[in-house]
Each structure stands twice: as C-alpha cells, then as structure tokens.
Amino acid sequence: MRTKLSIYQKFLDGVPVYLARHYWWAYLWRPAVWFFDHQFIINLILFGQYRKLMTAAMAHIDKTPKGEMLQLTCVYGSLTPSIVNKIRPNVLHIADVSPAQLENVRAKIKNKNNILMTRLNAESLAYRDNSFSTIIVFFLLHELPQEARTRALAECMRVLDHDGVLICAGYNALPAKHFLYRFPVTRFILTKLEPFLASLWKFDILSALNELGRPFHKRAESIAKTEVFSSFYHVTTYQISGDR
Ligand SMILES: C[S@@+](CC[C@H](N)C(=O)[O-])C[C@H]1O[C@@H](n2cnc3c(N)ncnc32)[C@H](O)[C@@H]1O
C-alpha cells in the first residue's frame, strides 16, 4: 500500500526537516525560487526596507577583512553580486543546503573565479576551525528553530578566525513598540509565516556567541550596529577575539 506524502516530504532531499516543512514553498520549490528572486517581491516581504538593509549590510561588510569570506546561506536579491563586485574578497565561500538556491546564486554571478559554493547544513559546516576572516549571515537566524540556530552560531564561532568578524542582518530583539508587532493581525501573519521568529525575538545573539565560543577560546563583542525600520531590523558586526 502506498502512503500519501505531504507536499513538504517531497522536498526532504537531504535538507533539515524544518526547512522542508516550513519553507519548501519559499526556498526549495524551483518555481518559487524564480518568483521570489525579484527585487519587487523581496522589497515587499521586507516592508519596503530592502534598499536600506542592503546599504547597511554593505557598509558593515566593507569594513571587514577581505580574506576568506563566508556567506552562510544564499539570499534572494543583489547581496551576493554586490559582495563579489564591490567588496571583492580574496575568496567568497557560499554555503547552503539547497541545491536550487546554490544554482540560482551561481547564475547571478558573472565572474566566478574566486567563488566556492558548497552544499552544507549550517548546523554542521565541513570547514576547518579558524577558516574565515568574515562570515555574513543575512536573514537566516529567524528561519532556524532555537536548537538549529544555536548549532549554526556555534559553527560560526568554530570556523571564524580568532580575530574574525561575524555580520548578522535580520530581525532585531522583540519589537514591542513597533506597529507591526502591536497590531495583532500583522503580528499573527508574521509569526504564522515565520514560525521561529518569536523565539529569535527573545534570543540574545551576543550572549549565545560568547557561550558557544568558550570551547574554542573565543569571545565576541558587538562593535557596530545599524537599526532599520524603527529598530525592527538590524545589521550588527561582532568582533571575535581570543587566544590561539
Ligand atoms: C538566508 S535564508 C533567508 C533569506 C532571505 N529571506 C532573503 O532571501 O533575503 C534562506 C536560505 O537559507 C537556507 N537554509 C535554511 N536553513 C539552512 C540550513 N540549516 N543550512 C543551510 N542552509 C539553510 C535556505 O536553503 C535558503 O537558501
């Protein structure tokens, strides 16, 4: 007897269950990859803040070491081509667990000389300790359940060099005074579409980084923060330090 599969189970091709279950329609289904990767759609999802977020992220990235850079997971829009063309890191590594996403970003980059794309789960990165001078995490943390988020950040602390830099862009701490949070309908829609966002709102990234860096003798300090859309979003640079 054949068991009927839920739609998401058809996407369980080596990706974490939470990604297939909650985001197949956004990142794994190929027509969706085409649909969402339009400036107009991304800007709509980010309440018109895409340009501001990109400008802030690029300003933070521009101040970081240009050695080995890791963009942890693909993103829609122009972030990756902008890093390649404007920041020009020595090497840009891009890791994502979705082949469709890696193919999509590959098609957007003309000069692929210094780009290395790898299919990896952010929770278990197959890179050596202390491999990267900079890691960029753009709107990923709210899409991971708390345990996966913790594992991904632990991996960032492990693979970042002792004087490396982590740049996180995404949702800021609980936006209790923001109209999108105060208005029950928008709060309901947001937390329905983004089932792990509520846990990120209460998650202290800096404390987590310091705790997770302890086994690697690394500490993190927030050295620059830009808030966007009345503090609903943020871009933060964390400086890593520690003994080799
Ligand atoms: C960066 S996040 C959100 C991006 C944001 N919505 C945008 O496009 O601007 C989406 C990406 O994370 C990837 N992803 C989610 N969980 C992952 C995991 N555990 N390991 C690796 N990639 C993951 C998805 O495949 C997708 O490409």
The ligand as a MOL file (V3000), in Angstrom:
LIG
                    3D

  0  0  0     0  0            999 V3000
M  V30 BEGIN CTAB
M  V30 COUNTS 27 29 0 0 0
M  V30 BEGIN ATOM
M  V30 1 C 19.2270 33.2090 4.1990 0
M  V30 2 S 17.7410 32.4830 4.4810 0 CHG=1
M  V30 3 C 16.6250 33.8270 4.1840 0
M  V30 4 C 16.9240 34.7300 3.0800 0
M  V30 5 C 16.0300 35.9030 2.9180 0
M  V30 6 N 14.6450 35.5990 3.0630 0
M  V30 7 C 16.3790 36.5090 1.6030 0
M  V30 8 O 16.3960 35.8090 0.6080 0
M  V30 9 O 16.7160 37.6770 1.6030 0 CHG=-1
M  V30 10 C 17.2940 31.3980 3.2270 0
M  V30 11 C 18.3410 30.3900 2.8220 0
M  V30 12 O 18.7910 29.6430 3.9180 0
M  V30 13 C 18.9450 28.2980 3.5110 0
M  V30 14 N 18.9260 27.4760 4.7250 0
M  V30 15 C 17.9650 27.3960 5.6700 0
M  V30 16 N 18.3320 26.5630 6.6560 0
M  V30 17 C 19.5730 26.1170 6.3400 0
M  V30 18 C 20.4970 25.2480 6.9720 0
M  V30 19 N 20.2300 24.6420 8.1260 0
M  V30 20 N 21.6880 25.0300 6.3750 0
M  V30 21 C 21.9860 25.6190 5.1950 0
M  V30 22 N 21.1470 26.4400 4.5400 0
M  V30 23 C 19.9570 26.6950 5.1030 0
M  V30 24 C 17.8120 28.0530 2.5480 0
M  V30 25 O 18.0750 26.9660 1.6880 0
M  V30 26 C 17.7850 29.3900 1.8100 0
M  V30 27 O 18.6080 29.3920 0.6850 0
M  V30 END ATOM
M  V30 BEGIN BOND
M  V30 1 1 1 2
M  V30 2 1 2 3
M  V30 3 1 2 10
M  V30 4 1 3 4
M  V30 5 1 4 5
M  V30 6 1 5 6
M  V30 7 1 5 7
M  V30 8 2 7 8
M  V30 9 1 7 9
M  V30 10 1 10 11
M  V30 11 1 11 12
M  V30 12 1 11 26
M  V30 13 1 12 13
M  V30 14 1 13 14
M  V30 15 1 13 24
M  V30 16 1 14 15
M  V30 17 1 14 23
M  V30 18 2 15 16
M  V30 19 1 16 17
M  V30 20 1 17 18
M  V30 21 2 17 23
M  V30 22 1 18 19
M  V30 23 2 18 20
M  V30 24 1 20 21
M  V30 25 2 21 22
M  V30 26 1 22 23
M  V30 27 1 24 25
M  V30 28 1 24 26
M  V30 29 1 26 27
M  V30 END BOND
M  V30 END CTAB
M  END
